[in-house]
Amino acid sequence: MEPSQLIQNLMNGLAIGSVYAIFALGYTLVFSILGIINFAQGAVFTLGAYFTYALVSGQFENNGLLKGINLFPAGSPFAGNPWAFGLATLIGAALAGLIAVLIERLAFRPMRARGAEPLLALVSSLGVALVIVNLIQLLVGAESYSFPANAYGEFRPALTFNVGDKVVVIRSVQLVIFAVSMVMLGILGYVIGRTKVGKALRAVAENPGTASLLGISVDRYVLITFFLSGFLGGLAGTLVSLAFGIGGPYFGQAFGLKGLAVIVLGGLGNIPGAVLGGLLIGLAEAFVPADYSAYKDAVAFALLFAVLLLRPQGLLGKAQIQKV
């Protein structure tokens, strides 16, 4: 492989892999606290993209009940420069986080209160995801949407540099995606590792009963976990849609499956494992030859299958010891 192509693929893989990582962290946080998979995370991912799009564009023009309704008749205050777009992205992610909190109240808390099996909570979250996706389709239609060309101000569309006699082209949006993802991973790592909230979350994840005896409100930190999970999912949705557009209400489903592959690959409930798994899958997809690009979505699961044959607990997961 030419050095220029190698650099190009590395950048492509790191950009999409970093998004996979922050999206999968949403799954990991919930699993580490409750021991269940939140199948509504893909729908929250989609909502984050739509929320940000609504703030930036101000309206949905194609179809649905919201067709023709303009949120900002005088022009959106969230478009035209990177700071405004960044604020819209944060608001969209925060709204997605609040939706995740609502999902916890409607789909997970009643199951916990009744002592239901984890499988029932999983099915409940899947039902909520289907309701959200169909509600999105009812409100804005099934068409695709793309952010306006000037959504985040005047940027060079791509950066170019030479490697030997070859030209490497890196899209500016890829650099933005990678930088934002790395910043978010750093912030989350600091919150989980260094703050009182993070220590309380780790205590609840380790043993909810003991944490409660120590005066930690388990229910409160479950809500915080779901908010963080939804925030990360909504942010990932915006970053992906910034590069590829919003592919309709169901476009979060494929990324939801990728997120599951990432957390299993890295190790269920393991935060560094989710980051490593996301980057590995992103890089693996980036190095799929162009002639076989239609099959790159299968790479995540092929890699997952190969790793689990050798290490069933995932790359950084710990083997479960069963006492008899």
PAZAPA-4460 file (N, C-alpha, C; in steps of 0.05 Angstrom, whole numbers, plus 32768, in hexadecimal, padded with zeros to 4 digits):
% residues 324
    n_x    n_y    n_z   ca_x   ca_y   ca_z    c_x    c_y    c_z   seq   type   mol
   8011   7FE8   8000   8000   8000   8000   8012   8019   8000     1      M     A
   800A   802C   7FF0   8019   8045   7FEE   8017   8054   8009     2      E     A
   802D   8062   8012   802C   8071   802B   8015   8085   802B     3      P     A
   8010   8092   8015   7FFA   80A6   8014   7FDF   8099   8019     4      S     A
   7FDB   8081   800E   7FC2   8073   8012   7FC0   8069   802F     5      Q     A
   7FD7   8061   803B   7FD7   8059   8056   7FCF   806F   8069     6      L     A
   7FDA   8087   8065   7FD2   809E   8075   7FB5   80A5   8071     7      I     A
   7FAB   80A4   8059   7F8F   80AA   8053   7F7D   8097   8062     8      Q     A
   7F83   807D   8061   7F73   8069   806E   7F74   806C   808C     9      N     A
   7F8C   8072   8097   7F8E   8076   80B4   7F7C   808C   80BD    10      L     A
   7F7C   80A3   80AF   7F6C   80B9   80B7   7F4E   80B3   80B5    11      M     A
   7F47   80A5   809F   7F2B   809D   809C   7F22   808B   80B3    12      N     A
   7F33   8078   80BA   7F2D   8065   80CE   7F2C   8071   80EA    13      G     A
   7F3E   8083   80F0   7F3E   8090   810A   7F26   80A2   810E    14      L     A
   7F1E   80B0   80F8   7F06   80C1   80FA   7EED   80B2   8100    15      A     A
   7EE7   809D   80F0   7ECE   808E   80F5   7ED1   807D   810E    16      I     A
   7EE9   8073   8113   7EED   8062   812B   7EE9   8071   8144    17      G     A
   7EF1   808A   8145   7EED   809B   815D   7ED0   809F   8162    18      S     A
   7EC0   80A2   814D   7EA3   80A5   8150   7E97   808B   815B    19      V     A
   7EA0   8074   8150   7E97   805A   815A   7E9D   8058   8178    20      Y     A
   7EB4   8062   8180   7EBC   8060   819C   7EAA   8070   81AE    21      A     A
   7EA4   8089   81A8   7E93   8099   81BA   7E76   808F   81BA    22      I     A
   7E6D   8084   81A3   7E52   8078   81A2   7E51   805F   81B3    23      F     A
   7E65   804E   81B0   7E66   8035   81BF   7E68   803A   81DD    24      A     A
   7E75   8050   81E5   7E77   8057   8201   7E5C   805A   820E    25      L     A
   7E48   8064   81FE   7E2D   8066   8209   7E22   804A   8211    26      G     A
   7E26   8037   8200   7E1F   801B   8206   7E2E   8012   821F    27      Y     A
   7E48   8017   8220   7E59   800D   8235   7E51   8018   8250    28      T     A
   7E4A   8032   8252   7E43   803E   826B   7E2A   8031   8276    29      L     A
   7E15   802D   8265   7DFD   8021   826F   7E01   8004   8277    30      V     A
   7E11   7FF5   8267   7E16   7FD9   826D   7E25   7FD7   8287    31      F     A
   7E38   7FE8   828C   7E48   7FE6   82A5   7E38   7FEB   82BE    32      S     A
   7E22   7FFC   82BB   7E12   8002   82D2   7DFB   7FED   82D6    33      I     A
   7DED   7FE7   82C0   7DD5   7FD6   82C2   7DD9   7FBA   82B8    34      L     A
   7DEF   7FB5   82A9   7DF4   7F9A   829F   7DE2   7F93   8288    35      G     A
   7DD7   7FA7   8279   7DC6   7FA2   8263   7DCE   7FB3   824B    36      I     A
   7DC6   7FAB   8233   7DCB   7FBA   821B   7DB3   7FCC   8215    37      I     A
   7DB8   7FE6   8210   7DA2   7FF8   820A   7DA0   7FFA   81EC    38      N     A
   7D8C   7FEB   81E1   7D89   7FEB   81C4   7D7D   8005   81B9    39      F     A
   7D74   8017   81CB   7D6A   8031   81C1   7D81   8044   81BB    40      A     A
   7D9A   803C   81C0   7DB0   804E   81BB   7DB2   8057   819E    41      Q     A
   7DAC   8045   818B   7DAC   804C   816F   7D98   8061   8168    42      G     A
   7D80   8060   8175   7D6C   8074   8170   7D74   808F   817C    43      A     A
   7D82   808F   8193   7D8C   80A7   819F   7DA1   80B4   818E    44      V     A
   7DB2   80A3   8182   7DC6   80AC   816E   7DB9   80BB   8158    45      F     A
   7DA3   80B0   814D   7D94   80BE   8138   7D88   80D8   8141    46      T     A
   7D7D   80D8   8159   7D70   80F0   8163   7D85   8107   8166    47      L     A
   7D9D   8100   816F   7DB1   8115   8172   7DB7   8123   8158    48      G     A
   7DB8   8113   8143   7DBD   811F   8128   7DA6   8131   8120    49      A     A
   7D8E   8128   8124   7D76   8138   811C   7D74   8151   812D    50      Y     A
   7D79   814F   8147   7D78   8167   8158   7D8B   817C   814E    51      F     A
   7DA4   8174   8149   7DB8   8188   813F   7DB0   8193   8124    52      T     A
   7DA6   8182   8113   7D9E   818B   80F8   7D88   81A0   80FB    53      Y     A
   7D74   819B   810C   7D5E   81AD   8110   7D68   81C9   811A    54      A     A
   7D7C   81C9   812C   7D86   81E2   8136   7D96   81F1   8121    55      L     A
   7DA4   81E2   8110   7DB6   81EF   80FC   7DA6   81F8   80E4    56      V     A
   7D94   81E7   80D9   7D85   81EE   80C1   7D6B   81FD   80C7    57      S     A
   7D60   81F8   80DE   7D47   8205   80E6   7D2E   81F9   80DC    58      G     A
   7D2F   81E6   80C9   7D16   81DA   80BF   7D1C   81C0   80B0    59      Q     A
   7D06   81B0   80AE   7D07   8197   809E   7CF5   819B   8086    60      F     A
   7D01   819B   806E   7CF2   81A3   8056   7CE6   818C   8046    61      E     A
   7CEE   8174   804C   7CE7   815E   803A   7CCB   8152   803F    62      N     A
   7CC6   814A   8058   7CAD   813B   805E   7CA8   813B   807B    63      N     A
   7C92   812F   8083   7C8B   812C   80A0   7C7A   8142   80AB    64      G     A
   7C71   813E   80C3   7C60   8152   80D0   7C6E   816D   80D5    65      L     A
   7C88   816D   80D7   7C97   8186   80DB   7C9F   8194   80C1    66      L     A
   7C96   8189   80AB   7C9E   8195   8091   7C94   81B3   8090    67      K     A
   7CA7   81C4   8088   7CA0   81E0   8084   7CA0   81F1   809D    68      G     A
   7CA3   81E5   80B5   7CA5   81F4   80CD   7CC1   81FF   80D1    69      I     A
   7CC4   8219   80D2   7CDF   8225   80D4   7CE3   822E   80F1    70      N     A
   7CF7   8223   80FE   7CFD   822A   8119   7D09   8246   811C    71      L     A
   7D17   824F   8107   7D25   8268   8108   7D1F   8278   80EE    72      F     A
   7D08   8286   80ED   7D01   8295   80D4   7D17   82A9   80CC    73      P     A
   7D25   82B4   80DF   7D3A   82C8   80D8   7D55   82BB   80D2    74      A     A
   7D56   82A0   80D2   7D6F   8293   80CE   7D7A   8286   80E7    75      G     A
   7D85   826E   80E5   7D8E   8260   80FD   7DA6   826E   810A    76      S     A
   7DA5   8272   8124   7DBD   827D   8131   7DD3   8268   8136    77      P     A
   7DCE   824F   812E   7DE1   823A   8133   7DF0   8232   811A    78      F     A
   7DEE   8241   8105   7DFC   823B   80EC   7E0E   8252   80E5    79      A     A
   7E23   824C   80D6   7E34   8261   80CB   7E4F   8264   80D7    80      G     A
   7E53   8258   80EF   7E6E   8259   80FA   7E72   8241   810C    81      N     A
   7E8B   8238   8111   7E8F   821F   811F   7E86   8220   813C    82      P     A
   7E87   8237   8149   7E7F   8239   8165   7E61   8235   8168    83      W     A
   7E51   8241   8156   7E34   823D   8157   7E2D   8221   8150    84      A     A
   7E3B   8215   813D   7E35   81F9   8136   7E3D   81E7   814D    85      F     A
   7E53   81ED   815A   7E5B   81DD   8171   7E46   81DE   8187    86      G     A
   7E3B   81F6   818C   7E26   81F9   81A0   7E0D   81E9   8198    87      L     A
   7E06   81EA   817F   7DEF   81DA   8175   7DF4   81BC   817A    88      A     A
   7E0C   81B3   8175   7E13   8197   8179   7E11   818F   8196    89      T     A
   7E1A   81A0   81A8   7E18   819A   81C4   7DFB   819A   81CE    90      L     A
   7DEB   81AD   81C4   7DCF   81AE   81CB   7DC1   8194   81C1    91      I     A
   7DC7   818D   81A8   7DBB   8175   819C   7DC2   815C   81AC    92      G     A
   7DDC   815A   81B4   7DE4   8144   81C4   7DD7   8144   81E0    93      A     A
   7DD4   815B   81EC   7DC7   815D   8206   7DAA   8155   8204    94      A     A
   7D9C   815D   81EF   7D80   8155   81EB   7D7F   8137   81E8    95      L     A
   7D92   812B   81D9   7D92   810E   81D7   7D97   8101   81F2    96      A     A
   7DA8   810E   8203   7DAC   8103   821E   7D92   8104   822E    97      G     A
   7D83   8119   822B   7D69   811A   823A   7D55   8105   8230    98      L     A
   7D56   8100   8216   7D45   80EA   820B   7D4D   80CF   8217    99      I     A
   7D68   80CB   821A   7D72   80B3   8226   7D68   80B0   8243   100      A     A
   7D68   80C6   8252   7D5E   80C6   826D   7D40   80BE   826D   101      V     A
   7D31   80C9   825A   7D14   80C2   8258   7D11   80A4   8252   102      L     A
   7D22   809A   8241   7D22   807D   823A   7D27   806C   8253   103      I     A
   7D3A   8075   8263   7D3F   8067   827C   7D27   8066   828E   104      E     A
   7D19   807C   8290   7D01   807D   82A1   7CEA   806C   8296   105      R     A
   7CE7   806B   827C   7CD1   805D   8270   7CD7   803F   826C   106      L     A
   7CEF   8039   8264   7CF5   801D   825B   7D05   800D   826F   107      A     A
   7D16   801A   827F   7D28   800B   8290   7D20   800C   82AE   108      F     A
   7D19   8023   82B8   7D13   8025   82D4   7CFC   8013   82DC   109      R     A
   7CE5   8012   82CD   7CCF   8000   82D5   7CD8   7FE3   82D7   110      P     A
   7CEA   7FDB   82C4   7CF4   7FC0   82C4   7D05   7FBA   82DD   111      M     A
   7D16   7FCE   82E4   7D27   7FCB   82FC   7D16   7FC9   8315   112      R     A
   7D01   7FDA   8316   7CF0   7FDA   832E   7CE2   7FC0   8332   113      A     A
   7CDC   7FB2   831D   7CCE   7F98   831F   7CE2   7F80   8320   114      R     A
   7CFC   7F86   831F   7D0F   7F71   831F   7D0E   7F5F   8307   115      G     A
   7D08   7F6B   82F0   7D05   7F5B   82D7   7D20   7F52   82CD   116      A     A
   7D1F   7F3D   82BD   7D37   7F33   82B1   7D44   7F47   829E   117      E     A
   7D5E   7F48   829B   7D6B   7F5B   8289   7D61   7F59   826C   118      P     A
   7D5A   7F41   8264   7D50   7F3D   8249   7D37   7F4D   8244   119      L     A
   7D25   7F50   8258   7D0D   7F5F   8254   7D13   7F7D   8251   120      L     A
   7D27   7F87   825F   7D2F   7FA3   825C   7D3B   7FA7   8241   121      A     A
   7D4A   7F94   8237   7D55   7F96   821C   7D3F   7F98   8207   122      L     A
   7D2B   7F87   8209   7D14   7F87   81F7   7D05   7FA1   81F9   123      V     A
   7D02   7FAB   8212   7CF4   7FC5   8216   7D03   7FDC   8208   124      S     A
   7D1D   7FDC   820A   7D2D   7FF1   81FC   7D2A   7FEF   81DE   125      S     A
   7D29   7FD6   81D4   7D25   7FD3   81B7   7D0A   7FDE   81AE   126      L     A
   7CF6   7FD9   81BE   7CDC   7FE5   81B8   7CDC   8003   81B8   127      G     A
   7CEA   800F   81CB   7CEC   802C   81CC   7CFA   8037   81B3   128      V     A
   7D0F   8028   81AB   7D1E   8031   8193   7D0C   8031   817B   129      A     A
   7CFB   801D   8178   7CE9   801C   8161   7CD5   8033   8161   130      L     A
   7CCB   8039   8179   7CB8   804F   817C   7CC6   806A   8174   131      V     A
   7CDE   806E   817E   7CED   8087   8177   7CF1   808A   8159   132      I     A
   7CFB   8074   814D   7D01   8075   8130   7CE7   807B   8120   133      V     A
   7CD2   806E   8127   7CB9   8074   8118   7CAE   808F   811E   134      N     A
   7CB2   809A   8136   7CAA   80B5   813C   7CBA   80C9   812C   135      L     A
   7CD4   80C4   8129   7CE5   80D5   8118   7CDA   80D5   80FB   136      I     A
   7CD4   80BE   80F1   7CCA   80BC   80D6   7CB0   80CB   80D3   137      Q     A
   7C9E   80CA   80E7   7C85   80D8   80E6   7C89   80F6   80E6   138      L     A
   7C9D   8100   80F5   7CA1   811D   80F8   7CB1   8129   80E0   139      L     A
   7CC5   811B   80D7   7CD7   8128   80C3   7CD9   8117   80A9   140      V     A
   7CCB   8101   80A7   7CCC   80F1   808F   7CE4   80DE   808F   141      G     A
   7CE5   80CE   8079   7CFA   80BA   8077   7D11   80C3   8065   142      A     A
   7D10   80DB   805B   7D25   80E5   8049   7D3F   80EA   8058   143      E     A
   7D55   80EC   8048   7D6F   80F3   8053   7D72   8111   8055   144      S     A
   7D82   811A   8068   7D88   8136   806B   7DA6   813A   806E   145      Y     A
   7DB0   8150   8063   7DCC   8157   8066   7DCE   8173   8071   146      S     A
   7DE3   8178   8081   7DE7   8193   808C   7DED   81A7   8076   147      F     A
   7DE4   81C0   807A   7DEA   81D4   8066   7E08   81D7   8062   148      P     A
   7E0F   81E0   804A   7E2C   81E3   8044   7E3B   81F6   8057   149      A     A
   7E2D   820A   8060   7E3A   821E   8072   7E33   8219   808F   150      N     A
   7E2C   8201   8096   7E22   81FB   80B1   7E37   8203   80C6   151      A     A
   7E50   81FD   80C1   7E64   8203   80D5   7E79   8218   80CB   152      Y     A
   7E6F   822A   80BA   7E80   823F   80B1   7E91   8238   8099   153      G     A
   7EA4   824A   8093   7EB5   8247   807B   7ECE   8236   8083   154      E     A
   7ECF   821E   8079   7EE5   820D   807D   7EF0   8203   8062   155      F     A
   7F09   81FE   8061   7F14   81F0   8049   7F08   81D4   8049   156      R     A
   7EFC   81CB   8033   7EF0   81B1   8032   7F03   819A   8038   157      P     A
   7F1D   819E   8032   7F30   8189   8036   7F4C   8195   8039   158      A     A
   7F5D   8186   8046   7F79   818D   8048   7F89   8179   8037   159      L     A
   7F9C   8184   8029   7FAD   8173   8017   7FCA   8176   801E   160      T     A
   7FD9   8160   801C   7FF6   8162   801E   8002   814B   800F   161      F     A
   801B   814D   8008   8028   813A   7FF8   8038   8126   8008   162      N     A
   8036   810D   8000   8047   80F7   800B   8055   80EB   7FF4   163      V     A
   806F   80F2   7FF0   807C   80EA   7FD8   8070   80F9   7FC0   164      G     A
   8069   80EA   7FAC   805C   80F7   7F95   803E   80F3   7F95   165      D     A
   8033   80EB   7FAC   8016   80E6   7FAF   800A   80FD   7FC0   166      K     A
   7FF1   8103   7FBA   7FE2   8117   7FC9   7FCF   810A   7FDD   167      V     A
   7FD0   8111   7FF6   7FBE   8106   800A   7FA9   811C   800F   168      V     A
   7F8F   8114   800D   7F79   8126   8012   7F6A   811E   802B   169      V     A
   7F68   812F   803E   7F5A   812A   8057   7F43   813E   8059   170      I     A
   7F2B   8134   805A   7F14   8147   805D   7F15   8155   8078   171      R     A
   7F0E   816E   8077   7F0F   817E   8090   7EFB   8173   80A5   172      S     A
   7EE5   8169   809B   7ED0   815E   80AE   7EDB   8146   80BD   173      V     A
   7EED   8137   80B0   7EF9   8120   80BE   7F0B   8129   80D5   174      Q     A
   7F1A   813F   80D1   7F2A   8149   80E6   7F19   8154   80FD   175      L     A
   7F03   8161   80F6   7EF0   816B   810B   7EE5   8154   811B   176      V     A
   7EDC   813F   810D   7ED0   8128   811A   7EE5   811B   812D   177      I     A
   7EFD   8117   8123   7F11   810A   8134   7F18   811B   814C   178      F     A
   7F1B   8135   8148   7F23   8147   815E   7F0D   8148   8173   179      A     A
   7EF4   814B   816B   7EDD   814C   817E   7EDB   8132   818D   180      V     A
   7EDE   811C   817F   7EDC   8102   818C   7EF2   80FE   81A1   181      S     A
   7F0A   8106   819A   7F20   8103   81AD   7F1C   8115   81C6   182      M     A
   7F12   812D   81C1   7F0D   813F   81D8   7EF8   8133   81EA   183      V     A
   7EE2   8128   81DE   7ECD   811C   81EE   7ED7   8103   81FD   184      M     A
   7EE7   80F3   81F0   7EF2   80DC   81FE   7F04   80E5   8216   185      L     A
   7F13   80FA   8212   7F24   8104   8228   7F13   810F   823F   186      G     A
   7EFE   811E   8238   7EEC   8129   824D   7EDF   8112   825C   187      I     A
   7ED5   80FE   824E   7EC7   80E8   825B   7EDA   80D8   826D   188      L     A
   7EF3   80D5   8263   7F07   80C7   8273   7F0D   80D5   828D   189      G     A
   7F0E   80F0   828B   7F13   8100   82A3   7EFB   80FE   82B6   190      Y     A
   7EE3   8101   82AC   7ECB   80FF   82BD   7EC9   80E5   82CB   191      V     A
   7ECD   80CF   82BC   7ECB   80B4   82C8   7EE2   80AF   82DC   192      I     A
   7EFA   80B8   82D5   7F11   80B1   82E5   7F18   80C3   82FC   193      G     A
   7F10   80DD   82F9   7F1B   80F1   830C   7F06   8100   831D   194      R     A
   7EED   80FF   8315   7ED9   810F   8323   7EC8   80FE   8337   195      T     A
   7EBA   810B   8349   7EA9   80FD   835C   7E92   80EE   834E   196      K     A
   7E88   80FB   8338   7E73   80ED   8329   7E7D   80D4   831D   197      V     A
   7E95   80D5   8312   7EA1   80BD   8306   7EA6   80A7   831A   198      G     A
   7EB0   80AF   8331   7EB5   809B   8346   7E9B   808E   8350   199      K     A
   7E86   809F   8352   7E6C   8094   835A   7E61   8081   8345   200      A     A
   7E64   8088   832B   7E5B   8076   8316   7E6A   805C   8317   201      L     A
   7E84   805D   831C   7E94   8044   831D   7E8B   8033   8335   202      R     A
   7E84   8040   834B   7E7B   8032   8363   7E60   8024   835D   203      A     A
   7E4E   8032   8350   7E34   8026   8349   7E38   800F   8336   204      V     A
   7E4A   8012   8323   7E50   7FFD   8310   7E5B   7FE4   831E   205      A     A
   7E6C   7FE9   8332   7E79   7FD2   8340   7E65   7FC3   8351   206      E     A
   7E55   7FD2   8361   7E42   7FC5   8373   7E2D   7FD9   837B   207      N     A
   7E15   7FD9   836E   7E01   7FEC   8374   7DF7   7FEB   8391   208      P     A
   7DF6   7FD3   839C   7DED   7FD0   83B8   7E00   7FDE   83CB   209      G     A
   7E19   7FD8   83C9   7E2D   7FE5   83DA   7E2E   8003   83D6   210      T     A
   7E2C   800C   83BD   7E2C   8028   83B7   7E15   8036   83C5   211      A     A
   7DFE   8029   83C5   7DE6   8035   83D3   7DEB   8037   83F1   212      S     A
   7DF7   8022   83FD   7DFD   8023   8419   7E10   8039   8420   213      L     A
   7E21   8041   840D   7E35   8056   8412   7E29   8072   840D   214      L     A
   7E0F   8073   8407   7E01   808D   8404   7E00   8097   83E7   215      G     A
   7E07   8086   83D4   7E06   808E   83B8   7DEA   8088   83AD   216      I     A
   7DDD   809C   83A2   7DC3   8098   8396   7DC6   8089   837B   217      S     A
   7DC0   806F   837C   7DC3   805E   8364   7DB1   8068   834E   218      V     A
   7D99   806F   8354   7D86   8078   833F   7D90   8091   8332   219      D     A
   7D9A   80A3   8342   7DA5   80BD   8336   7DBB   80B7   8323   220      R     A
   7DCD   80A5   832A   7DE4   80A0   8319   7DDD   808F   8301   221      Y     A
   7DC8   8080   8303   7DBD   8072   82EB   7DB4   8087   82D7   222      V     A
   7DA6   809B   82E1   7D9D   80B1   82CF   7DB4   80C0   82C2   223      L     A
   7DC9   80C5   82D2   7DE1   80D2   82C7   7DED   80C1   82B2   224      I     A
   7DEE   80A7   82B7   7DFA   8095   82A3   7DEB   8096   8289   225      T     A
   7DD0   8095   828A   7DC0   8096   8272   7DC3   80B1   8264   226      F     A
   7DC5   80C7   8273   7DCA   80E1   8266   7DE4   80E1   8257   227      F     A
   7DF9   80D8   8264   7E13   80D7   8257   7E13   80C5   823E   228      L     A
   7E05   80AE   8241   7E03   809C   822B   7DF5   80A8   8213   229      S     A
   7DDE   80B6   8219   7DCF   80C3   8204   7DDE   80DA   81F8   230      G     A
   7DED   80E9   8209   7DFD   8100   81FF   7E12   80F6   81EB   231      F     A
   7E20   80E1   81F2   7E34   80D6   81E1   7E28   80CB   81C7   232      L     A
   7E11   80BE   81C9   7E04   80B3   81B2   7DFB   80CA   819F   233      G     A
   7DEF   80DF   81AB   7DE6   80F5   819A   7DFD   8104   818D   234      G     A
   7E13   8107   819C   7E2A   8114   8190   7E35   8103   8179   235      L     A
   7E37   80E9   817D   7E40   80D8   8167   7E2E   80DA   814F   236      A     A
   7E14   80DC   8153   7E02   80DF   813D   7E07   80F8   812D   237      G     A
   7E0C   810E   813B   7E12   8127   812C   7E2C   8125   811D   238      T     A
   7E40   811A   8129   7E5A   8118   811C   7E58   8106   8102   239      L     A
   7E4A   80F0   8104   7E47   80DF   80ED   7E37   80ED   80D7   240      V     A
   7E21   80FA   80DF   7E11   8107   80CB   7E1F   811F   80BE   241      S     A
   7E31   812B   80CD   7E41   8141   80C2   7E51   8138   80AA   242      L     A
   7E5B   811F   80AB   7E6C   8114   8096   7E5B   8107   8080   243      A     A
   7E46   80F9   8088   7E37   80E8   8075   7E1A   80F0   8071   244      F     A
   7E10   8104   8080   7DF4   810B   807F   7DE3   80F9   8090   245      G     A
   7DCA   8101   8094   7DB7   80F1   80A4   7DA8   80DF   8090   246      I     A
   7DAD   80C5   8092   7DA1   80B3   807F   7D86   80A9   8085   247      G     A
   7D75   80BA   8092   7D5A   80B2   8098   7D58   80A9   80B5   248      G     A
   7D40   80A4   80BF   7D3B   809C   80DB   7D4A   8083   80E4   249      P     A
   7D50   8071   80D1   7D5B   8058   80D8   7D7A   8057   80D6   250      Y     A
   7D86   806E   80D0   7DA2   806D   80CB   7DB3   8067   80E4   251      F     A
   7DA7   8069   80FB   7DB5   8062   8114   7DB6   8045   8119   252      G     A
   7DA6   8035   810B   7DA6   8018   8110   7DC1   800B   810A   253      Q     A
   7DCC   8012   80F2   7DE5   8005   80EB   7DFB   800D   80FE   254      A     A
   7DFB   8026   8107   7E0F   802F   811B   7E0A   8022   8136   255      F     A
   7DF0   801D   813C   7DEA   800F   8155   7DF7   7FF3   8155   256      G     A
   7DF5   7FE5   813F   7E01   7FCA   813D   7E20   7FCC   813F   257      L     A
   7E2B   7FE1   8132   7E48   7FE5   8134   7E50   7FEA   8151   258      K     A
   7E40   7FFA   815F   7E46   7FFF   817B   7E46   7FE6   818C   259      G     A
   7E33   7FD4   8186   7E33   7FBA   8195   7E4C   7FAA   818F   260      L     A
   7E54   7FAA   8175   7E6C   7F9C   816E   7E84   7FA7   817C   261      A     A
   7E85   7FC2   817F   7E9C   7FCF   818C   7E9E   7FC7   81A9   262      V     A
   7E87   7FC8   81B8   7E89   7FC3   81D5   7E8F   7FA5   81DA   263      I     A
   7E86   7F93   81C9   7E8C   7F77   81CD   7EA9   7F72   81C6   264      V     A
   7EB3   7F7F   81B0   7ECE   7F7C   81A8   7EE1   7F86   81BE   265      L     A
   7EDC   7F9D   81C9   7EED   7FA9   81DE   7EEA   7F9C   81F9   266      G     A
   7ED3   7F90   81FF   7ECD   7F85   8219   7EB5   7F93   8225   267      G     A
   7EA0   7F84   822B   7E87   7F8F   8235   7E8C   7F9F   824F   268      L     A
   7E83   7FB8   8250   7E86   7FC8   8268   7EA1   7FD4   826C   269      G     A
   7EB3   7FD1   8258   7ECE   7FDB   825B   7ED2   7FF5   824A   270      N     A
   7ED6   800B   8257   7ED8   8025   8249   7EF0   8027   8236   271      I     A
   7F08   8021   8240   7F1F   8020   822D   7F1B   800C   8216   272      P     A
   7F0E   7FF6   821C   7F08   7FE2   8208   7EF6   7FED   81F2   273      G     A
   7EE2   7FFD   81FA   7ED0   8009   81E6   7EDF   801C   81D4   274      A     A
   7EF1   802B   81DF   7F02   803E   81CE   7F13   802E   81BB   275      V     A
   7F21   801A   81C6   7F32   800A   81B5   7F23   7FFB   819F   276      L     A
   7F0C   7FF0   81A7   7EFB   7FE2   8193   7EF1   7FF4   817D   277      G     A
   7EE9   800C   8184   7EDF   801F   8170   7EF5   8027   815D   278      G     A
   7F0D   802C   8167   7F23   8034   8155   7F2B   801D   8143   279      L     A
   7F2C   8005   814E   7F33   7FED   813E   7F1F   7FE8   8127   280      L     A
   7F06   7FEA   812E   7EF2   7FE5   8119   7EF2   7FFB   8104   281      I     A
   7EF6   8013   810C   7EF8   8029   80F9   7F0F   8026   80E6   282      G     A
   7F26   801E   80F1   7F3E   801A   80E1   7F3B   8002   80CF   283      L     A
   7F2E   7FEC   80D9   7F2A   7FD5   80C8   7F18   7FDB   80B0   284      A     A
   7F03   7FEB   80B5   7EF2   7FF3   809F   7F00   8004   808B   285      E     A
   7F12   8016   8095   7F1F   8029   8083   7F33   801A   8070   286      A     A
   7F3D   8003   8078   7F50   7FF5   8068   7F43   7FE0   8056   287      F     A
   7F29   7FDF   8055   7F1B   7FCE   8041   7F20   7FD9   8025   288      V     A
   7F29   7FC9   8013   7F2E   7FD3   7FF7   7F15   7FDF   7FEB   289      P     A
   7F19   7FF4   7FDA   7F03   8002   7FCE   7EF0   7FEF   7FBF   290      A     A
   7EFB   7FDB   7FB2   7EEB   7FC8   7FA3   7ED8   7FB8   7FB4   291      D     A
   7EDE   7FB7   7FCE   7ECD   7FA7   7FE1   7EC0   7FB9   7FF6   292      Y     A
   7EBE   7FD3   7FF0   7EB3   7FE6   8004   7E96   7FE0   800B   293      S     A
   7E87   7FD2   7FFA   7E6C   7FCC   8000   7E6A   7FB8   8017   294      A     A
   7E80   7FAA   801D   7E80   7F96   8032   7E8D   7F9F   804C   295      Y     A
   7E94   7FB9   804D   7EA4   7FC2   8064   7E94   7FC0   807E   296      K     A
   7E79   7FC2   807C   7E69   7FC0   8095   7E6C   7FA4   80A2   297      D     A
   7E73   7F90   8091   7E77   7F75   809C   7E91   7F72   80AA   298      A     A
   7EA3   7F85   80A6   7EBE   7F83   80B2   7EBC   7F84   80D0   299      V     A
   7EAB   7F95   80DB   7EA9   7F98   80F8   7EA2   7F7D   8105   300      A     A
   7E8F   7F6F   80F9   7E87   7F56   8105   7E9A   7F3F   80FE   301      F     A
   7EA7   7F40   80E8   7EBC   7F2C   80E2   7ED3   7F2F   80F6   302      A     A
   7EDB   7F48   80FC   7EF0   7F4D   810F   7EE7   7F44   812B   303      L     A
   7ECE   7F4A   8132   7EC3   7F42   814B   7EC4   7F23   814E   304      L     A
   7EBB   7F15   8139   7EBA   7EF8   813A   7ED6   7EED   813E   305      F     A
   7EEA   7EF8   812F   7F05   7EEE   8131   7F11   7EF2   814D   306      A     A
   7F0C   7F09   8159   7F17   7F0F   8174   7F0A   7EFD   8189   307      V     A
   7EEF   7EFA   8187   7EE1   7EEB   819B   7EE8   7ECD   819B   308      L     A
   7EF1   7EC3   8183   7EFA   7EA8   8183   7F13   7EA4   8194   309      L     A
   7F24   7EB8   8195   7F3D   7EB7   81A4   7F3A   7EC2   81C1   310      L     A
   7F28   7ED6   81C4   7F25   7EE3   81DE   7F08   7EE9   81E2   311      R     A
   7EF8   7ED6   81ED   7EDB   7EDA   81EF   7ED3   7EF2   8200   312      P     A
   7EE4   7EFB   8212   7EDC   7F12   8223   7EE2   7F2D   8216   313      Q     A
   7EED   7F2D   81FD   7EF4   7F46   81F0   7F11   7F4D   81F5   314      G     A
   7F1A   7F62   81E7   7F36   7F69   81E8   7F3F   7F71   8204   315      L     A
   7F30   7F81   8212   7F37   7F8B   822C   7F25   7F82   8242   316      L     A
   7F12   7F70   823B   7EFF   7F66   824F   7F0C   7F51   8261   317      G     A
   7F00   7F4D   8278   7F0A   7F39   828B   7EF9   7F20   828A   318      K     A
   7F06   7F0A   828A   7EF7   7EF0   8289   7EE6   7EED   82A3   319      A     A
   7ECE   7EE4   829F   7EBC   7EE0   82B6   7EC3   7EC6   82C4   320      Q     A
   7EC6   7EC8   82DE   7ECC   7EB0   82EE   7EB2   7EA8   82FC   321      I     A
   7EA9   7E90   82F6   7E91   7E85   8302   7E98   7E74   831B   322      Q     A
   7E8C   7E7C   8331   7E90   7E6C   834A   7E7D   7E55   834B   323      K     A
   7E87   7E3E   8353   7E76   7E27   8355   7E78   7E1B   8371   324      V     A
***
